Amino acid sequence: MTALLGEIAKVQKEKSKADNAKESEEMDLKGGSTAASRRAADAQKESMLASLRSSIDADTAKLDDVTREIGTAFTDGLTAAEQTEREGLQDSTKALNKARVAGESALAKAEAERSSLEAELHEHLHKRQAELHEQIEALGDAEEHAEEEGDRKKALAAQKEKLKSLKKEIARVGSEQDDGRDAAARAAEVAEELKSKLADAKKQAASEEKELDRLLSRKTMLQAKLDDYNAHKAKLGSLPMDAFDESHAKLSSKQLEATIKECQQALQKLGHVNKKALDQFANFSDQREKLVKRQQELDEAETSIKSLMSHLDVKKGEAVERTFKGVAKHFSEVWKEMVPGGWGKLIMQISDQPAEGDAAAGGSQDAASRVARYTGVVIKVQFVGGGEAQTMQQLSGGQKTMVALCLIFAIQRCDPAPFYIFDEIDANLDAAHRNSLAKMIARQAADDDEARAPTQFISTTFRPELVHAGNRFYGVTHRNKVSTVKSIEKEEALRIIAEDSNRLRQHAGSSSRASGRASQ
């Protein structure tokens, strides 16, 4: 790899020199050379540049091959038979190594046993033998003294018996020494045998290492040939799919060389061929397949989105119709409660023109198409006393307030809220309608109905009817540009409202008298 990198750097340096020379010669040619000499020089430089680029490409391909070879496993270049032979050699090497280790351990064990027997022989048996010899000599001396002394015959006999037992002990110790020597000899023989087996195993391992080196050298040679073939293959450029079939595997090397020569001659006859056409065709085909697949996905997504939109439109239409029917029903009920003897209706206005969805669907009437034709809601009511039904444009301020309150209570029954805030909603109502409003608020705020939750109403008023229906009262005063709120009793609230009403009446009377004097 280092050598190849050095060659690539050298070629690149030569290429840079050639480029510099080319630029200098182009500058010279601009100064006044003929067109023919300029074209010849350009052609020569182009050929030199092409050869340099081809050499750079070849070196780069060779460097890539070496890099890939470094990244591949050791067994990639071996045939199946060589792989099998290598695996068998590895298995036999492992078995011999195990046998060698077992022999070395047995040898060490035998040597340790022999050493222990020799130590026991030297430490115990020799000492015991020396002690027995000393006892024998002592007994011999005692026997001589016993012959001189007649009164010690019995002791001499006892010493003789003891001497016999000591001799037997000496014989036993000698036999044990002989057994220890025999065991040591056998251990030495086993050790020699294991050493010979170890030497044989080492010889066989050395032969297997030589065989492995031979296989490695053969792998290196085959890899070099493969690199050479890959280099020639890289020079050919892109190849069609039929170049990778198995029909050429059965041909011999001479037949392959002849076929290659024929192909080279055929290639020499061709000129100005786009070598990247096959790669471009494959790339464009892949892009086209991806775009077609993406278009199919987008079409499916569009279809699903349109289906979801139509489903949501239907649900929306159904919700609008369901909500309108509920509000209209509750509006009629609330109106009858607020205005006894009268009636009120909510009427949906529908356009005569068909919707776009109806025309596309052939005139089918679903909820979405019906909602698309709705143009508004008309409120028609009738108060006590009969007469024709009136719309919102024909009502007075107090009547419009009644319609608005009935609509609010109808919406509350469809979708109740936890609380409502009313600011002087009874200002334009007469006494009868204020009583009806107070009763309605009391019923809606009561918690005796298990079917619905009670609602809290917060209202400001200057009329006593809502005060009679309330259960908590607050007075608001304004002094020195500061508002103050305090809790008061019901009687205090009614007193404040009565005082306010009297003040308003007095103010109205004084105004009327002033206007009378002005008119006189």
C-alpha positions as CSV (number, residue, x, y, z in Angstrom):
1,M,0.0,0.0,0.0
2,T,2.9,2.4,0.8
3,A,4.5,1.7,-2.5
4,L,1.2,2.2,-4.4
5,L,0.6,5.5,-2.6
6,G,4.1,6.6,-3.5
7,E,3.5,5.7,-7.2
8,I,0.2,7.6,-7.1
9,A,1.9,10.6,-5.7
10,K,4.6,10.4,-8.3
11,V,2.0,10.2,-11.1
12,Q,0.1,13.1,-9.7
13,K,3.2,15.2,-9.5
14,E,4.0,14.3,-13.2
15,K,0.4,15.2,-14.0
16,S,0.7,18.6,-12.3
17,K,4.0,19.2,-14.2
18,A,2.3,18.3,-17.5
19,D,-0.6,20.7,-16.7
20,N,1.8,23.5,-16.0
21,A,3.7,22.8,-19.2
22,K,0.4,22.7,-21.0
23,E,-0.6,26.1,-19.6
24,S,2.8,27.6,-20.5
25,E,2.5,26.3,-24.0
26,E,-1.0,27.6,-24.3
27,M,0.3,31.0,-23.4
28,D,3.1,30.7,-26.0
29,L,0.6,29.6,-28.6
30,K,-1.5,32.6,-27.9
31,G,1.5,34.7,-28.8
32,G,1.6,33.7,-32.4
33,S,1.8,30.0,-33.3
34,T,-0.1,28.5,-36.2
35,A,-3.4,26.6,-35.8
36,A,-1.9,23.3,-37.1
37,S,1.0,23.3,-34.6
38,R,-1.4,24.3,-31.8
39,R,-3.7,21.4,-32.6
40,A,-0.8,18.9,-32.8
41,A,0.5,20.1,-29.4
42,D,-2.9,19.9,-27.9
43,A,-3.4,16.4,-29.2
44,Q,-0.1,15.3,-27.8
45,K,-0.8,16.8,-24.5
46,E,-4.3,15.3,-24.4
47,S,-2.9,11.8,-25.1
48,M,-0.3,12.3,-22.4
49,L,-3.0,13.5,-20.0
50,A,-5.2,10.5,-20.9
51,S,-2.3,8.1,-20.3
52,L,-1.5,9.7,-17.0
53,R,-5.2,9.5,-15.9
54,S,-5.4,5.8,-17.0
55,S,-2.3,5.0,-14.9
56,I,-3.8,6.9,-12.0
57,D,-7.0,4.9,-12.4
58,A,-5.1,1.6,-12.6
59,D,-3.1,2.5,-9.5
60,T,-6.2,3.5,-7.6
61,A,-8.0,0.3,-8.6
62,K,-4.9,-1.7,-7.4
63,L,-4.9,0.2,-4.1
64,D,-8.7,-0.6,-3.7
65,D,-8.0,-4.2,-4.4
66,V,-5.2,-4.3,-1.8
67,T,-7.4,-2.6,0.7
68,R,-10.2,-5.1,0.1
69,E,-7.7,-8.0,0.3
70,I,-6.6,-6.7,3.7
71,G,-10.2,-6.6,4.9
72,T,-11.0,-10.1,3.7
73,A,-10.6,-13.3,5.7
74,F,-7.6,-15.6,5.3
75,T,-9.7,-18.4,3.8
76,D,-11.3,-16.4,1.0
77,G,-8.8,-17.4,-1.7
78,L,-8.7,-21.2,-0.9
79,T,-10.7,-23.8,-2.8
80,A,-13.0,-26.2,-1.0
81,A,-10.4,-29.0,-1.0
82,E,-7.7,-26.7,0.3
83,Q,-10.2,-25.4,2.9
84,T,-11.0,-29.0,4.0
85,E,-7.3,-29.9,4.1
86,R,-6.5,-26.8,6.2
87,E,-9.3,-27.6,8.6
88,G,-8.0,-31.2,9.0
89,L,-4.5,-30.0,9.6
90,Q,-5.8,-27.5,12.2
91,D,-7.7,-30.3,14.0
92,S,-4.7,-32.7,14.0
93,T,-2.5,-29.8,15.3
94,K,-5.0,-29.2,18.1
95,A,-5.1,-32.9,19.0
96,L,-1.3,-33.2,19.0
97,N,-1.0,-30.0,21.2
98,K,-3.5,-31.6,23.6
99,A,-1.5,-34.9,23.7
100,R,1.7,-32.9,24.2
101,V,0.2,-31.0,27.1
102,A,-1.2,-34.2,28.6
103,G,2.3,-35.9,28.3
104,E,4.1,-33.0,29.8
105,S,1.6,-33.0,32.8
106,A,2.1,-36.8,33.2
107,L,5.8,-36.5,33.0
108,A,5.8,-33.7,35.6
109,K,3.6,-35.9,37.8
110,A,5.9,-38.9,37.5
111,E,9.0,-36.8,38.3
112,A,7.2,-35.4,41.3
113,E,6.3,-38.9,42.5
114,R,9.9,-40.1,42.0
115,S,11.3,-37.1,43.9
116,S,8.9,-37.8,46.8
117,L,9.9,-41.5,46.9
118,E,13.6,-40.6,46.8
119,A,13.1,-38.0,49.6
120,E,11.2,-40.5,51.7
121,L,13.9,-43.1,51.1
122,H,16.7,-40.7,52.1
123,E,14.8,-39.1,55.0
124,H,13.1,-42.0,56.7
125,L,14.2,-45.5,55.5
126,H,18.0,-44.8,55.6
127,K,17.6,-43.4,59.1
128,R,15.6,-46.4,60.2
129,Q,18.2,-48.7,58.7
130,A,21.0,-46.9,60.6
131,E,19.0,-47.2,63.8
132,L,18.4,-50.9,63.3
133,H,22.1,-51.5,62.7
134,E,22.9,-49.6,65.9
135,Q,20.4,-51.7,67.8
136,I,22.0,-54.9,66.3
137,E,25.4,-53.8,67.5
138,A,24.0,-53.0,70.9
139,L,22.4,-56.5,71.0
140,G,25.7,-58.1,70.0
141,D,27.4,-56.4,72.9
142,A,24.6,-57.4,75.2
143,E,25.0,-61.1,74.1
144,E,28.7,-61.0,74.9
145,H,28.0,-59.7,78.4
146,A,25.2,-62.3,78.8
147,E,27.7,-65.2,78.1
148,E,29.9,-64.0,80.8
149,E,27.0,-63.6,83.2
150,G,24.9,-66.7,83.6
151,D,22.2,-64.9,85.5
152,R,21.3,-62.9,82.3
153,K,20.4,-65.8,80.0
154,K,16.7,-65.0,80.0
155,A,17.4,-61.4,79.1
156,L,19.7,-62.7,76.3
157,A,16.9,-64.8,74.9
158,A,14.6,-61.9,74.9
159,Q,17.2,-59.8,73.2
160,K,17.6,-62.5,70.6
161,E,13.9,-62.4,69.9
162,K,14.1,-58.7,69.6
163,L,17.0,-59.1,67.2
164,K,15.0,-61.4,65.0
165,S,12.2,-58.9,64.9
166,L,14.6,-56.2,64.0
167,K,16.1,-58.2,61.2
168,K,12.6,-58.8,59.8
169,E,12.0,-55.1,60.0
170,I,15.3,-54.5,58.1
171,A,14.2,-57.0,55.5
172,R,10.8,-55.2,55.1
173,V,12.5,-51.8,54.8
174,G,14.9,-53.2,52.2
175,S,12.0,-54.6,50.2
176,E,10.2,-51.2,50.5
177,Q,13.4,-49.6,49.2
178,D,13.5,-52.0,46.3
179,D,9.8,-51.2,45.5
180,G,10.6,-47.5,45.6
181,R,13.5,-48.0,43.3
182,D,11.3,-50.0,40.9
183,A,8.6,-47.3,41.0
184,A,11.2,-44.6,40.3
185,A,12.5,-46.7,37.4
186,R,9.0,-47.1,36.0
187,A,8.4,-43.4,36.4
188,A,11.6,-42.7,34.5
189,E,10.6,-45.0,31.7
190,V,7.2,-43.3,31.5
191,A,8.9,-39.9,31.4
192,E,11.2,-41.1,28.6
193,E,8.2,-42.4,26.7
194,L,6.4,-39.1,27.1
195,K,9.5,-37.2,26.0
196,S,9.7,-39.3,22.9
197,K,5.9,-38.7,22.2
198,L,6.5,-35.0,22.8
199,A,9.3,-34.9,20.3
200,D,7.2,-36.8,17.7
201,A,4.4,-34.3,18.3
202,K,6.8,-31.4,17.8
203,K,8.1,-32.9,14.6
204,Q,4.5,-33.4,13.3
205,A,3.6,-29.8,14.2
206,A,6.7,-28.5,12.4
207,S,5.7,-30.5,9.3
208,E,2.2,-29.1,9.5
209,E,3.6,-25.6,9.8
210,K,5.6,-26.2,6.7
211,E,2.4,-27.3,4.9
212,L,0.6,-24.3,6.2
213,D,3.4,-22.0,4.9
214,R,3.1,-23.7,1.5
215,L,-0.6,-23.1,1.4
216,L,0.0,-19.4,2.4
217,S,2.5,-19.0,-0.4
218,R,0.1,-20.6,-2.8
219,K,-2.7,-18.3,-1.6
220,T,-0.4,-15.2,-2.1
221,M,0.3,-16.4,-5.6
222,L,-3.3,-16.9,-6.4
223,Q,-4.3,-13.6,-4.9
224,A,-1.6,-11.8,-7.1
225,K,-3.1,-13.5,-10.2
226,L,-6.6,-12.4,-9.0
227,D,-5.4,-8.8,-8.6
228,D,-4.0,-8.9,-12.1
229,Y,-7.2,-10.2,-13.5
230,N,-9.2,-7.6,-11.6
231,A,-6.9,-4.9,-13.0
232,H,-7.6,-6.1,-16.5
233,K,-11.3,-6.3,-15.7
234,A,-11.3,-2.7,-14.4
235,K,-9.8,-1.5,-17.7
236,L,-12.8,-3.0,-19.5
237,G,-15.3,-0.6,-17.7
238,S,-18.9,-1.5,-17.1
239,L,-19.9,-5.0,-18.3
240,P,-23.4,-6.3,-19.3
241,M,-25.2,-8.9,-17.2
242,D,-24.5,-11.8,-19.7
243,A,-20.7,-11.3,-19.0
244,F,-21.3,-12.9,-15.5
245,D,-22.8,-16.1,-16.6
246,E,-21.2,-19.5,-15.9
247,S,-20.6,-20.5,-19.5
248,H,-17.0,-19.4,-19.4
249,A,-16.2,-21.4,-16.3
250,K,-15.7,-24.6,-18.3
251,L,-13.2,-23.1,-20.8
252,S,-9.5,-23.6,-20.5
253,S,-7.0,-20.7,-20.1
254,K,-6.0,-20.9,-23.8
255,Q,-9.7,-20.7,-24.9
256,L,-10.3,-17.8,-22.6
257,E,-7.2,-16.0,-23.9
258,A,-8.4,-16.5,-27.5
259,T,-11.9,-15.3,-26.6
260,I,-10.4,-12.2,-24.9
261,K,-8.2,-11.5,-28.0
262,E,-11.3,-11.7,-30.2
263,C,-13.1,-9.3,-28.0
264,Q,-10.2,-6.8,-28.0
265,Q,-10.1,-6.9,-31.8
266,A,-13.8,-6.3,-31.9
267,L,-13.5,-3.4,-29.5
268,Q,-10.7,-1.8,-31.5
269,K,-13.1,-1.6,-34.5
270,L,-15.5,0.5,-32.4
271,G,-14.9,4.2,-31.7
272,H,-16.4,7.0,-29.7
273,V,-18.5,4.6,-27.6
274,N,-19.9,6.0,-24.4
275,K,-18.6,3.5,-21.8
276,K,-20.9,4.8,-19.1
277,A,-24.1,4.3,-21.1
278,L,-24.9,1.0,-19.4
279,D,-24.3,2.5,-15.9
280,Q,-26.4,5.6,-16.9
281,F,-29.2,3.4,-18.2
282,A,-29.2,1.3,-15.0
283,N,-29.1,4.4,-12.9
284,F,-32.0,6.1,-14.8
285,S,-34.0,2.8,-14.7
286,D,-33.6,2.7,-10.9
287,Q,-34.6,6.4,-10.6
288,R,-37.7,5.8,-12.8
289,E,-38.8,2.8,-10.7
290,K,-38.4,4.9,-7.5
291,L,-40.4,7.8,-9.0
292,V,-43.1,5.5,-10.2
293,K,-43.3,3.9,-6.8
294,R,-43.4,7.3,-5.1
295,Q,-46.2,8.4,-7.5
296,Q,-48.2,5.3,-6.5
297,E,-47.7,6.1,-2.9
298,L,-48.8,9.7,-3.4
299,D,-51.9,8.6,-5.4
300,E,-52.8,6.2,-2.6
301,A,-52.2,9.0,0.0
302,E,-54.4,11.4,-2.0
303,T,-57.2,8.9,-2.3
304,S,-57.1,8.2,1.5
305,I,-57.0,11.9,2.3
306,K,-60.0,12.6,0.0
307,S,-61.9,9.7,1.6
308,L,-61.1,11.1,5.0
309,M,-62.2,14.6,3.9
310,S,-65.5,13.2,2.6
311,H,-66.0,11.2,5.8
312,L,-65.3,14.3,7.9
313,D,-67.7,16.4,5.8
314,V,-70.4,13.8,6.3
315,K,-69.8,13.7,10.1
316,K,-69.7,17.5,10.1
317,G,-73.0,17.7,8.3
318,E,-74.6,15.2,10.6
319,A,-73.3,17.1,13.7
320,V,-74.6,20.4,12.3
321,E,-78.1,18.9,11.6
322,R,-78.1,17.1,14.9
323,T,-77.1,20.3,16.8
324,F,-79.6,22.4,14.9
325,K,-82.5,20.0,15.6
326,G,-81.6,19.9,19.3
327,V,-81.4,23.6,19.6
328,A,-84.6,24.2,17.7
329,K,-86.5,21.7,19.9
330,H,-85.2,23.2,23.1
331,F,-85.9,26.7,21.8
332,S,-89.6,25.9,21.3
333,E,-89.8,24.4,24.8
334,V,-88.0,27.3,26.4
335,W,-90.2,29.8,24.6
336,K,-93.3,28.1,25.9
337,E,-91.9,28.3,29.4
338,M,-90.8,31.9,29.1
339,V,-93.8,33.1,27.2
340,P,-96.9,31.1,28.2
341,G,-99.4,31.0,25.4
342,G,-96.9,31.9,22.7
343,W,-94.7,29.8,20.4
344,G,-91.3,30.1,18.8
345,K,-89.4,28.3,16.0
346,L,-85.9,28.1,14.5
347,I,-86.2,27.6,10.7
348,M,-83.2,26.6,8.6
349,Q,-83.0,28.5,5.2
350,I,-82.0,26.3,2.3
351,S,-80.7,27.5,-1.1
352,D,-82.6,26.5,-4.2
353,Q,-79.3,26.0,-6.1
354,P,-77.8,22.5,-5.8
355,A,-74.4,22.2,-4.2
356,E,-71.3,21.1,-6.1
357,G,-71.3,17.8,-4.3
358,D,-74.8,17.0,-5.4
359,A,-73.9,17.6,-9.0
360,A,-70.8,15.4,-8.8
361,A,-72.7,12.6,-7.0
362,G,-75.7,12.7,-9.4
363,G,-78.0,14.5,-7.0
364,S,-77.6,12.2,-3.9
365,Q,-78.8,14.0,-0.7
366,D,-76.3,13.2,2.1
367,A,-75.7,15.3,5.2
368,A,-72.7,17.1,3.8
369,S,-74.5,18.2,0.6
370,R,-77.5,19.3,2.6
371,V,-75.4,21.4,4.9
372,A,-73.6,23.0,1.9
373,R,-77.1,24.3,0.8
374,Y,-77.9,25.9,4.2
375,T,-77.7,29.7,4.0
376,G,-78.9,30.8,7.4
377,V,-81.3,30.5,10.3
378,V,-84.6,32.4,10.7
379,I,-86.3,32.9,14.1
380,K,-90.1,33.2,14.1
381,V,-92.0,33.9,17.3
382,Q,-95.5,34.7,18.5
383,F,-96.2,36.4,21.9
384,V,-99.3,36.2,24.0
385,G,-102.4,37.5,22.3
386,G,-102.2,35.7,19.0
387,G,-101.5,37.5,15.8
388,E,-99.1,36.6,13.1
389,A,-95.6,35.2,13.6
390,Q,-92.9,37.8,13.7
391,T,-89.2,37.7,12.7
392,M,-86.3,39.4,14.5
393,Q,-86.5,42.5,12.3
394,Q,-90.1,43.1,13.5
395,L,-89.5,42.8,17.2
396,S,-88.9,45.6,19.8
397,G,-85.8,45.7,22.1
398,G,-87.4,43.8,24.9
399,Q,-88.8,41.2,22.6
400,K,-85.4,40.7,21.0
401,T,-84.0,40.3,24.5
402,M,-86.5,37.5,25.2
403,V,-85.6,35.8,21.9
404,A,-81.8,36.0,22.8
405,L,-82.4,34.6,26.3
406,C,-84.5,31.7,25.0
407,L,-81.8,30.9,22.5
408,I,-79.2,31.0,25.2
409,F,-81.2,28.6,27.4
410,A,-81.8,26.3,24.5
411,I,-78.1,26.1,23.8
412,Q,-77.5,25.5,27.5
413,R,-79.8,22.5,27.4
414,C,-77.9,21.1,24.4
415,D,-74.4,21.9,25.7
416,P,-74.5,23.1,29.3
417,A,-71.8,25.3,30.8
418,P,-70.9,25.4,34.5
419,F,-71.8,29.1,34.9
420,Y,-73.3,32.1,33.0
421,I,-72.8,35.9,33.6
422,F,-75.7,38.2,32.7
423,D,-75.3,42.0,32.8
424,E,-78.8,43.7,33.3
425,I,-80.5,41.3,30.9
426,D,-83.9,42.3,32.4
427,A,-83.5,46.1,31.7
428,N,-85.8,46.1,28.7
429,L,-88.3,43.5,30.0
430,D,-91.7,44.1,31.5
431,A,-92.7,42.6,34.9
432,A,-94.3,39.5,33.5
433,H,-91.3,38.6,31.4
434,R,-89.0,39.3,34.3
435,N,-90.9,36.9,36.5
436,S,-90.7,34.2,33.7
437,L,-86.9,34.9,33.4
438,A,-86.5,34.6,37.2
439,K,-88.4,31.3,37.3
440,M,-86.3,29.9,34.4
441,I,-83.0,30.8,36.1
442,A,-84.2,29.3,39.4
443,R,-85.1,26.0,37.6
444,Q,-81.8,25.9,35.8
445,A,-79.8,26.6,39.0
446,A,-81.7,24.1,41.1
447,D,-80.0,20.8,41.9
448,D,-83.1,18.6,42.3
449,D,-83.0,17.2,38.8
450,E,-80.8,14.1,38.5
451,A,-80.8,14.2,34.7
452,R,-78.7,17.4,34.5
453,A,-76.1,19.2,36.6
454,P,-77.0,22.5,38.2
455,T,-75.8,25.7,36.6
456,Q,-74.6,28.9,38.3
457,F,-75.9,32.3,37.2
458,I,-74.2,35.6,38.0
459,S,-76.4,38.5,37.1
460,T,-76.4,42.3,37.7
461,T,-79.9,43.9,38.0
462,F,-81.9,46.9,39.2
463,R,-85.2,44.9,39.3
464,P,-86.6,43.0,42.3
465,E,-87.7,39.9,40.3
466,L,-84.1,38.4,39.9
467,V,-83.4,39.3,43.5
468,H,-86.3,37.2,44.7
469,A,-84.9,34.2,42.7
470,G,-81.3,34.6,44.0
471,N,-79.6,33.1,47.0
472,R,-76.4,35.2,47.4
473,F,-76.3,39.0,47.1
474,Y,-73.5,41.6,46.7
475,G,-73.7,45.3,46.6
476,V,-71.3,47.4,44.5
477,T,-70.6,51.0,45.5
478,H,-68.4,53.6,43.8
479,R,-66.8,56.3,45.9
480,N,-63.7,58.4,45.3
481,K,-63.1,56.7,41.9
482,V,-62.9,53.3,43.7
483,S,-65.4,50.4,43.4
484,T,-66.2,48.4,46.5
485,V,-68.0,45.0,46.6
486,K,-69.5,43.7,49.8
487,S,-71.9,40.9,50.7
488,I,-75.4,42.0,51.7
489,E,-78.7,40.4,52.7
490,K,-81.7,40.0,50.5
491,E,-83.6,42.8,52.3
492,E,-80.8,45.2,51.9
493,A,-80.7,44.4,48.2
494,L,-84.4,45.0,47.8
495,R,-84.1,48.3,49.7
496,I,-81.3,49.5,47.5
497,I,-83.3,48.6,44.4
498,A,-86.4,50.4,45.8
499,E,-84.4,53.5,46.6
500,D,-82.9,53.5,43.1
501,S,-86.4,53.1,41.6
502,N,-87.8,56.1,43.7
503,R,-84.8,58.2,42.7
504,L,-85.4,57.4,39.0
505,R,-89.1,58.2,39.3
506,Q,-88.4,61.6,41.1
507,H,-85.9,62.4,38.4
508,A,-88.4,61.5,35.7
509,G,-91.1,63.7,37.4
510,S,-88.9,66.7,37.8
511,S,-87.9,66.3,34.2
512,S,-91.5,66.3,33.0
513,R,-92.3,69.4,35.1
514,A,-89.4,71.2,33.7
515,S,-90.4,70.3,30.2
516,G,-94.0,71.5,31.0
517,R,-92.8,74.9,32.3
518,A,-90.6,75.2,29.2
519,S,-93.6,74.6,27.0
520,Q,-95.7,77.1,28.8
